[in-house]
Each structure stands twice: as C-alpha cells, then as structure tokens.
Amino acid sequence: VCHMNEGHSAFCGLERIRALMQEHGLSFHAAREAVAAGTVFTTHTPVPAGNDVFAPQLVEHYLGNYIVQFKISREEFLGLGRQNPFDQNEPFGMTVLAIRLANVSNGVSKLHGIVSRKMWKNIWPDLPVNEAPIISITNGIHTPSWVSPDMAQLFDRYMGTSYDGRPSEAAMWKRVENIPDAELWRTHERRRERLVAFARMRLKKQLQNRNALPAEIARADEVLDPDALTIGFARRFATYKRGTLIFRNPERLAAIVNNKDRPVQFIFSGKAHPKDNGGKELIAEILQFARRPEFRRRIVFLEDYDMNVARYLVQGVDVWLNNPRRPLEASGTSGMKVACNGGLNLSVLDGWWDEGYDGENGWAIGAGEEYTDLAYQDDVESRAIYDLLEQEIVPLFYNRSSDGLPRGWLKRMKRSMMTLCPVFNTGRMVAEYLTTCYLPSAQRFLRLTADNLQKAKSLAQWRQGLQRGWGQVKVESVEVQGADPVQVGAELPVTVRVNLGRFSPDDVEVQIFHGLVDSMGEIPRPQIVSMSHNGKPKHDN
C-alpha cells in the first residue's frame, strides 16, 4: 500500500502505473485499477496555495513521455488532473490527480472532511456533496515526543509507567484526576519558569546578533515574568492564521498585559515560507509591536523557530492562542501538544478544535461562524479574544484559594488532558488509518493482482463498458403508494421503473434517497435505502 500525502506526491502513482504496464504488459486502464486499489491519499489543506495546478502545456512538456508510454490520448491524460475531464480550459490539478489515482481519500479532521467534499465535489458531479467519497481521519501527535520530562514523571507516578504505550485509553487518562492539584501546579510552574528563562536567553542572542547596545541586551533579563499568565502563539506564519489579530486594538491589549495585579504576557515564534511575503509582513508587524514601550516587557518574538523552541513553548505556556480563518485550518496539531502538558487552548472552532472543544476543556473564539467580510470578521473575533481574556481567562488564572492554588484553572487543566489526550494522538490516528485505509487497500490490491492481475484487467474492461453505456440508463417512473396524508412511522411502498439499457439488474443498485428538506430545498442529512429488483427495500438497510 502506498500512502500519498498532498497532491504533489501523485507523480508516484503515475510511475507505479508505468512500471506495472512495463512489467506485466498491461493496458493503462488495468494498471490504473491495480495501482489505485493499493493507494491511499490524504489532502492536508484547503488553501489554494497547497493544491498545485499547472498549465496543460507545462504538463505536456514534462510528462509527455508518460502519455506516449500509457498509449492514451492527450485529452484523457490531462483529464486525470481535471475535475471536469472534458473542460479543456481547466488546468491540471495535482490534488485531483491524486484523488483519481487512489481508492480512498481523506481529510485530516472532521471539519476538513466536510470542506474537502465541498471543494472537490465536481469530480463527482452527479453525487450529493455529502456522498463525495472523501472521508476524514483527524491528525494526532506522538505524545511521548512532546510531553515535558517533568510532566512525564508525574504521569508515571499517578497514571502508571506504561501510559505512553497506551495513549488512546480514556480510562488511563482519567487517572489524571488522581494527581494532587499542588503537584500538578508546581510541575506546570516549573515549566513556565524554564520557558521564561529560555526566552530571555534567546532574546539576548537575537539582540547580540543585531549588534544592539549593551544596555538593551541587559534589559532582556527584565522581559517576561515567570509568574504571569503566559500565552503562546507559534506556527508557520501564513496570512490565514492571522498572527497579528491580537493587536487589532493595541490600547485594549496594552491594558490587559500591563494590569499591575493580573499581568498577561505573549510569546510568539514561527517562520513564513520564503516566498510568502504576506506571512513575513506579519512577523515584521509583531516585532514592531514588541519594541513599543508598552509591550516591551510583555511581548516577545523568538526567532529561528525549530522543534526545540516549539518544545519549550508547548511545555511552558498556560494558554495556546490559535485564530485562523475558519475553515482554512485543516487540522493543526500544536494545540494537542499543549494539552498533554497541561496548557489550555483558546482557539477558533476550526480544524481539530472544532471536534475537541467541549465547553469545559478550553475556550472557543466565536461559535463556528464563517464570514465573507474579512475586516468585519477580524473586528468581531479580536473583540471576542479580548472579552474572553478580560472576563474569563485572566480572572480564572489569578483566582487563588487560601493555599495559593488556582483550583478552577486546575480543574480545567485536568479536563483538557482527560478529554483531549486519549483522542488526539498518533496511536488512535494510525489505528484508524490501518482499519479504514491500509487493510482494505491491501486486501483490494491483493485481490486485483492475483492470477497475473486478471481481476484488474476484468475490472478495467467492466468500468470502460459502464462508462460507454451509462448514458442509456434512465429512471422512467417513480410510484409511491400509501395513504394521504402519510402517518408518522407508516411504511411507504416505492416502485421505480428503470431502463437499464445494456446492463442487467446485477450490474446496478437502485437507491431511495430521502430525508427532511431544509429551507433551501436540500436534504442535509439524507438516509439511503437500497432497493431489491421487485421494488421492496432490502432487509439489511
């Protein structure tokens, strides 16, 4: 089984087809059936820049030799990369090619699966959007790689030394409740103190590299407070992730971070693609804000973002800020890394957080709205962030019991770990890929390649015949019997007369598509019943 990730990997499907044709003397269509049977494709982003398209002339220039070896027409080859194979004005899309060369395709979160089905629905123009064959398998993290040594020791002591070998067991993560609040808080505070020390050290190096004055370098030791509420934002800087949204109202932000009794501080880090000028401009804007007097001690940007910086951040922050434009965040994983270290997520309901948030394990920015007016969206959601900070997050963090512990905050920390860690990990993710994609693909590939690929040849011939004759298939009549009005719960006999043309009843399946109709005349949550040849629904549906 070959697992292709992102559209640019689809070239491997073409090469595997060419190799099978050469080794076994197959036709292109037979080789394609065999290759697709053993291929899984994952799309990772709905952002156009992540879904490459090329002009047909460019494809011919570099892949013309494949067209010759495949012994198919130029139009058929280019059609593999077009949502509408017959639209000669459509460019050649790598994501479309990958979908067409795989037997199962998936997005990387439940929401991304919905978005992907809408994006690529024109590949299957006659299917309802919700039936487009793109599933979802939500990303996860390798927990032992990201949990801090301090927190790992705490897990060993109260959850058992084998916790990292059973990352998906909810019962095991429920033992987080057994960790005494005082120990959990001391462990988290140590990680925050180390993050602040690390940030100061990195800031000094950045200033030295810029030949800053000695006095400015010395002031780096005064930046950040190891006891203050610390919010992190670190990721690839792309414009849709809105790294500067928190600065929408600088005056209001200054009042929040400089509260004498309840200070708040932000640590930013990340990189932009070398050709993403918009992303680089966001970083430059953050650096400018960080140099302003009112933010100098409370906002820091750490340069040269790498896994080491990422570990310090996810292991030490109190809150992880994530504010992409929904629904452009396919999944995201940084917030998952924060959760297993006791940090809490403050995020737009996009990607993984749309299914991870339960109302008590972090905070949601908005309620899953999507906007066409982007300036208005930025105003609304930046205000939502400020409101959450002022009214919920900051008070909860600084509300201490008589023993100095933030009991309400600790309750939310434990809730976050118990609900998120058993789900958003690579153990669950790989198991889901295995059962949903890899094993079925392997079985399908073995079936089609048995007996010198005889079944692949037969399937290719059957599919070509299906395409030639499908235009003759017509639904001639639909008859519904029963009382009028229909009583709730009553049976409703349906008879359909179908002209199958050259096909036999065994070649097709006739389905009843039914459900509640919404205000737009659509059936958003349909049910499907397969019919038998005499018109009665099958008992197993």
MITI-450103 format. One record per residue (C-alpha): residue number from 1; residue in one letter; x, y, z negated. Coordinates in steps of 0.5 Angstrom, whole numbers. Example, Ala and Ser with C-alpha at 12.3 -4.5 7.8 and 13.67 -1.06 7.14 Angstrom:
REM MITI-450103
1|A|25|-9|-16
2|S|27|-2|-14
//
This chain:
REM MITI-450103
1|V|0|0|0
2|C|3|7|2
3|H|0|13|-2
4|M|1|19|2
5|N|1|26|-2
6|E|-1|32|1
7|G|-2|33|9
8|H|5|34|11
9|S|6|26|9
10|A|1|24|14
11|F|7|23|19
12|C|9|17|16
13|G|2|14|18
14|L|4|15|25
15|E|10|12|24
16|R|7|6|21
17|I|2|5|27
18|R|8|6|32
19|A|12|0|28
20|L|6|-5|28
21|M|5|-3|35
22|Q|12|-5|37
23|E|13|-11|32
24|H|6|-14|34
25|G|4|-12|41
26|L|-2|-9|38
27|S|-6|-3|41
28|F|-6|3|38
29|H|-13|2|35
30|A|-12|-4|32
31|A|-5|-2|29
32|R|-9|4|26
33|E|-14|0|23
34|A|-9|-4|19
35|V|-5|2|17
36|A|-11|5|14
37|A|-13|-1|11
38|G|-7|0|7
39|T|-6|7|6
40|V|-9|12|0
41|F|-9|19|1
42|T|-9|25|-5
43|T|-10|32|-3
44|H|-8|37|-8
45|T|-10|44|-7
46|P|-16|47|-3
47|V|-12|53|-2
48|P|-11|54|6
49|A|-3|55|5
50|G|-3|48|2
51|N|-6|45|8
52|D|-2|46|14
53|V|-5|47|21
54|F|-1|47|28
55|A|-2|49|35
56|P|-3|44|40
57|Q|3|46|44
58|L|7|45|38
59|V|5|38|36
60|E|6|36|43
61|H|13|39|43
62|Y|15|35|37
63|L|10|29|37
64|G|9|28|45
65|N|13|22|45
66|Y|8|19|40
67|I|3|20|45
68|V|7|16|50
69|Q|8|10|46
70|F|1|10|43
71|K|-2|10|50
72|I|-8|14|48
73|S|-10|21|51
74|R|-7|27|49
75|E|-14|29|47
76|E|-15|23|43
77|F|-8|24|39
78|L|-10|31|38
79|G|-17|29|35
80|L|-14|26|30
81|G|-12|32|27
82|R|-18|36|28
83|Q|-25|36|24
84|N|-28|36|31
85|P|-24|32|35
86|F|-28|35|41
87|D|-26|42|40
88|Q|-20|44|44
89|N|-19|51|40
90|E|-19|47|33
91|P|-11|47|31
92|F|-8|40|29
93|G|-9|40|21
94|M|-5|35|17
95|T|-10|34|12
96|V|-15|32|17
97|L|-10|27|20
98|A|-8|24|13
99|I|-16|23|12
100|R|-17|20|18
101|L|-11|15|17
102|A|-13|13|10
103|N|-18|8|8
104|V|-19|12|1
105|S|-18|20|0
106|N|-19|23|-7
107|G|-18|30|-10
108|V|-15|31|-17
109|S|-20|33|-21
110|K|-28|32|-21
111|L|-29|39|-19
112|H|-23|39|-14
113|G|-27|33|-11
114|I|-33|37|-10
115|V|-29|42|-7
116|S|-26|38|-2
117|R|-32|34|0
118|K|-35|41|2
119|M|-28|43|5
120|W|-28|37|10
121|K|-35|36|11
122|N|-34|37|18
123|I|-30|31|19
124|W|-37|27|18
125|P|-42|32|21
126|D|-48|27|20
127|L|-47|26|13
128|P|-50|30|7
129|V|-44|33|3
130|N|-44|29|-3
131|E|-43|23|1
132|A|-37|25|5
133|P|-32|20|3
134|I|-27|23|-2
135|I|-27|21|-9
136|S|-24|24|-15
137|I|-18|22|-20
138|T|-16|27|-25
139|N|-9|28|-26
140|G|-6|27|-32
141|I|1|28|-36
142|H|6|23|-39
143|T|5|24|-46
144|P|12|22|-49
145|S|16|27|-44
146|W|12|33|-47
147|V|11|32|-54
148|S|16|35|-58
149|P|20|31|-63
150|D|17|34|-69
151|M|10|32|-67
152|A|12|25|-65
153|Q|15|24|-72
154|L|8|26|-74
155|F|4|21|-70
156|D|9|16|-71
157|R|7|17|-79
158|Y|0|17|-78
159|M|-2|14|-72
160|G|3|8|-71
161|T|9|8|-68
162|S|6|5|-61
163|Y|2|11|-60
164|D|6|13|-54
165|G|5|6|-51
166|R|-3|6|-51
167|P|-4|14|-49
168|S|-11|12|-47
169|E|-14|9|-53
170|A|-19|14|-56
171|A|-19|10|-63
172|M|-12|11|-63
173|W|-12|19|-62
174|K|-18|19|-67
175|R|-13|18|-73
176|V|-10|25|-72
177|E|-16|26|-77
178|N|-11|23|-82
179|I|-5|28|-81
180|P|-6|33|-87
181|D|-7|40|-85
182|A|-1|42|-89
183|E|4|38|-85
184|L|1|39|-78
185|W|1|46|-79
186|R|8|46|-82
187|T|10|42|-76
188|H|7|47|-71
189|E|10|53|-74
190|R|17|50|-74
191|R|16|49|-66
192|R|13|56|-65
193|E|20|59|-69
194|R|24|55|-65
195|L|20|58|-59
196|V|22|65|-61
197|A|29|64|-62
198|F|30|60|-55
199|A|26|66|-52
200|R|31|71|-56
201|M|37|67|-53
202|R|34|67|-46
203|L|32|75|-46
204|K|39|76|-49
205|K|42|72|-43
206|Q|38|76|-38
207|L|40|83|-40
208|Q|47|81|-40
209|N|47|78|-33
210|R|44|85|-31
211|N|49|89|-35
212|A|45|92|-40
213|L|47|97|-45
214|P|50|93|-52
215|A|44|97|-56
216|E|39|94|-51
217|I|42|87|-52
218|A|42|87|-59
219|R|35|89|-59
220|A|33|83|-56
221|D|33|80|-63
222|E|27|84|-65
223|V|23|82|-60
224|L|17|77|-62
225|D|15|75|-69
226|P|16|68|-71
227|D|9|68|-75
228|A|5|72|-70
229|L|-1|69|-65
230|T|3|67|-59
231|I|0|66|-52
232|G|4|63|-47
233|F|3|63|-39
234|A|8|59|-35
235|R|7|56|-28
236|R|8|57|-21
237|F|6|64|-19
238|A|1|64|-14
239|T|-4|70|-13
240|Y|-10|66|-14
241|K|-7|64|-21
242|R|-8|72|-23
243|G|-1|72|-27
244|T|-3|80|-29
245|L|-10|79|-30
246|I|-9|80|-38
247|F|-6|87|-36
248|R|-13|89|-33
249|N|-14|94|-39
250|P|-7|96|-42
251|E|-10|100|-47
252|R|-14|95|-50
253|L|-9|90|-49
254|A|-4|94|-53
255|A|-9|95|-59
256|I|-9|87|-59
257|V|-2|86|-59
258|N|0|91|-64
259|N|-5|90|-69
260|K|-1|91|-76
261|D|-4|86|-80
262|R|-6|81|-74
263|P|-1|81|-68
264|V|-1|78|-62
265|Q|5|76|-57
266|F|5|73|-50
267|I|11|69|-47
268|F|11|69|-39
269|S|15|65|-35
270|G|15|62|-28
271|K|17|62|-20
272|A|14|64|-14
273|H|15|61|-7
274|P|21|64|-4
275|K|16|67|2
276|D|10|68|-3
277|N|11|76|-3
278|G|5|77|-7
279|G|7|72|-12
280|K|14|75|-13
281|E|10|82|-14
282|L|6|79|-20
283|I|13|77|-23
284|A|15|84|-22
285|E|9|87|-25
286|I|10|83|-31
287|L|17|85|-32
288|Q|15|93|-31
289|F|9|92|-37
290|A|14|88|-41
291|R|19|94|-41
292|R|14|99|-43
293|P|15|101|-51
294|E|8|99|-53
295|F|9|92|-50
296|R|17|91|-51
297|R|17|87|-57
298|R|10|83|-56
299|I|11|81|-49
300|V|17|77|-46
301|F|18|74|-39
302|L|23|68|-39
303|E|27|68|-32
304|D|29|62|-29
305|Y|23|57|-30
306|D|25|50|-31
307|M|23|44|-35
308|N|27|46|-41
309|V|23|53|-41
310|A|17|49|-40
311|R|18|44|-46
312|Y|20|50|-51
313|L|13|54|-49
314|V|8|48|-49
315|Q|11|45|-55
316|G|11|52|-59
317|V|5|56|-57
318|D|-1|57|-60
319|V|-6|58|-54
320|W|-4|57|-47
321|L|-8|62|-42
322|N|-10|60|-35
323|N|-14|64|-31
324|P|-14|62|-24
325|R|-20|64|-19
326|R|-25|58|-19
327|P|-25|54|-15
328|L|-18|54|-13
329|E|-14|51|-18
330|A|-15|43|-16
331|S|-13|41|-23
332|G|-7|44|-27
333|T|-3|40|-32
334|S|1|45|-36
335|G|-5|46|-41
336|M|-5|38|-42
337|K|2|39|-44
338|V|0|44|-49
339|A|-6|40|-52
340|C|-1|34|-54
341|N|3|39|-58
342|G|-3|42|-62
343|G|-4|48|-58
344|L|-11|50|-55
345|N|-13|52|-48
346|L|-16|59|-46
347|S|-18|58|-39
348|V|-23|59|-33
349|L|-27|53|-32
350|D|-23|50|-26
351|G|-19|44|-25
352|W|-18|39|-31
353|W|-21|44|-36
354|D|-28|44|-32
355|E|-29|37|-35
356|G|-24|37|-41
357|Y|-27|43|-45
358|D|-33|41|-50
359|G|-34|48|-53
360|E|-30|46|-59
361|N|-23|44|-57
362|G|-21|51|-54
363|W|-24|57|-50
364|A|-27|58|-44
365|I|-27|64|-40
366|G|-34|65|-37
367|A|-39|59|-35
368|G|-36|57|-29
369|E|-38|63|-24
370|E|-36|64|-17
371|Y|-35|71|-14
372|T|-35|74|-7
373|D|-33|81|-10
374|L|-26|79|-13
375|A|-25|86|-16
376|Y|-31|85|-20
377|Q|-29|78|-22
378|D|-23|81|-25
379|D|-26|86|-29
380|V|-31|81|-32
381|E|-26|76|-33
382|S|-21|80|-36
383|R|-26|83|-41
384|A|-28|76|-43
385|I|-21|75|-45
386|Y|-20|81|-49
387|D|-27|79|-52
388|L|-25|72|-54
389|L|-18|75|-57
390|E|-22|80|-61
391|Q|-28|76|-63
392|E|-26|69|-64
393|I|-19|67|-63
394|V|-15|72|-67
395|P|-20|72|-73
396|L|-20|64|-73
397|F|-12|64|-73
398|Y|-11|69|-78
399|N|-17|67|-83
400|R|-13|63|-88
401|S|-15|59|-94
402|S|-12|60|-101
403|D|-7|55|-99
404|G|-5|60|-93
405|L|-7|55|-88
406|P|-12|57|-82
407|R|-17|51|-84
408|G|-21|53|-78
409|W|-16|53|-73
410|L|-13|47|-75
411|K|-20|43|-74
412|R|-20|46|-67
413|M|-13|43|-66
414|K|-15|36|-68
415|R|-21|37|-64
416|S|-17|38|-58
417|M|-12|33|-59
418|M|-17|28|-60
419|T|-21|29|-54
420|L|-16|31|-49
421|C|-10|27|-50
422|P|-14|20|-49
423|V|-16|22|-42
424|F|-11|27|-39
425|N|-5|22|-39
426|T|-2|18|-34
427|G|-4|12|-37
428|R|-11|13|-35
429|M|-9|16|-29
430|V|-5|10|-26
431|A|-10|5|-28
432|E|-16|9|-24
433|Y|-11|9|-18
434|L|-10|2|-19
435|T|-17|-1|-20
436|T|-20|5|-15
437|C|-15|5|-9
438|Y|-9|1|-10
439|L|-12|-6|-11
440|P|-18|-5|-6
441|S|-13|-2|-1
442|A|-8|-8|-2
443|Q|-14|-13|-1
444|R|-16|-10|5
445|F|-10|-10|8
446|L|-8|-17|7
447|R|-15|-19|10
448|L|-14|-15|16
449|T|-7|-17|17
450|A|-8|-25|16
451|D|-7|-29|22
452|N|-3|-25|26
453|L|-7|-19|25
454|Q|-13|-22|28
455|K|-18|-18|24
456|A|-15|-12|25
457|K|-16|-13|33
458|S|-23|-15|32
459|L|-25|-9|27
460|A|-22|-4|32
461|Q|-26|-7|38
462|W|-32|-7|34
463|R|-31|0|32
464|Q|-30|2|39
465|G|-36|-1|41
466|L|-40|2|36
467|Q|-38|9|38
468|R|-40|7|45
469|G|-47|5|43
470|W|-48|9|37
471|G|-52|15|42
472|Q|-57|10|44
473|V|-59|9|36
474|K|-66|12|35
475|V|-71|13|29
476|E|-77|12|33
477|S|-82|13|27
478|V|-83|13|19
479|E|-89|11|16
480|V|-91|12|9
481|Q|-96|8|5
482|G|-100|9|-1
483|A|-105|14|-5
484|D|-105|21|-4
485|P|-103|24|-9
486|V|-98|19|-11
487|Q|-98|17|-18
488|V|-91|18|-22
489|G|-88|11|-23
490|A|-92|8|-17
491|E|-89|4|-11
492|L|-89|8|-5
493|P|-88|3|1
494|V|-84|6|7
495|T|-83|3|14
496|V|-78|5|19
497|R|-78|3|26
498|V|-71|4|29
499|N|-69|3|36
500|L|-62|-1|36
501|G|-60|0|43
502|R|-55|-6|44
503|F|-54|-7|37
504|S|-57|-13|32
505|P|-60|-12|25
506|D|-54|-15|22
507|D|-50|-9|25
508|V|-53|-3|21
509|E|-56|-2|15
510|V|-62|3|14
511|Q|-63|7|8
512|I|-68|11|5
513|F|-65|18|2
514|H|-70|21|-3
515|G|-70|26|-9
516|L|-72|32|-12
517|V|-72|38|-7
518|D|-69|45|-9
519|S|-71|52|-7
520|M|-66|51|-1
521|G|-70|45|2
522|E|-64|41|0
523|I|-63|34|-4
524|P|-58|36|-9
525|R|-58|29|-13
526|P|-60|24|-8
527|Q|-62|17|-9
528|I|-61|12|-4
529|V|-65|5|-3
530|S|-62|0|3
531|M|-68|-3|7
532|S|-69|-10|9
533|H|-71|-12|16
534|N|-78|-13|14
535|G|-78|-6|11
536|K|-78|-7|4
537|P|-72|-5|-1
538|K|-67|-10|-3
539|H|-68|-12|-10
540|D|-61|-10|-12
541|N|-62|-3|-10
//
